[in-house]
Amino acid sequence: MNDQYMDVKPSNIKPPYAGAKAVVLLSGGMDSTTLLYNVLSNGYKAHALGFDYGQRHLKELAAAQKIATKARTPFKLISLASVHDNILSHAGSSQTNESVRVPHGRYDDESMKQTVVPNRNMMMLSIATSYAIVLKADIVAYAAHHGDHAIYPDCRHEFMESIHATMRICDWHPVSLYAPFREMRKENIAHHGKALGVPFDLTWSCYEGNDIHCGRCGTCVERKEAFVLSDVPDPTEYAA
């Protein structure tokens, strides 16, 4: 798809006019936080959205609020409680069903599919698009990266290109999907975040909801590797 906002290079997007707005999906993790700072560095007025979809814990959303405050960015928390109670709680995902154990290990393991929440990202992007239309924003920024492709169907190119096309025609005000990390590995995102001054110490990745990162779940393993491979200091305290 030939569209400037689907370009994979995070440094080349420029606001089409002064005061341009962006809606950023901000989970509180290192990827979405780097994306927020990327959008701000390009001159956009950012509006961040976080989602409570009944996930295993809310530490990531608490982190998102702190990050948005530090970045002087408005932050809205959207509740999908009814969706969780009626649908997602019945899915076999460790993130929305407490009876399912959080798998440990690498993202490329078959067990990591237990972390998939059915259609989660499409729900979030749809709501973010509505918000962007209300704000007359140009883009919805989404931090899916190359490492997500193997496990998460709603992080793959086909999904992003399809929903991008839909966002362009779903209203009289066209909105574009900005997904600059879709071909980047997490270590590249860490390196980019360091250059942008991202407060990685405020971010939360762990699937477990303990006081510190567990160090064993898929996101912790990936987080550790990203800092090591990028040669960026890791401010995270891990249990293991």
Secondary structure, DSSP 8 states (H G I E B T S, - for coil): ---GGG-S-TT----SSTT-EEEEE--SSHHHHHHHHHHHHTT-EEEEEEEESS-S-SHHHHHHHHHHHHTT--EEEEE-HHHHHHTGGGSS-TTT-TTS---BS-TTSGGGGGG--TTHHHHHHHHHHHHHHHHT-SEEE----GGGTTT-GGGSHHHHHHHHHHHHHSSSS--EEE-TTTT--HHHHHHHHHHHT--GGG----SS-SSSB-S-BHHHHHHHHHHHHHT------B--
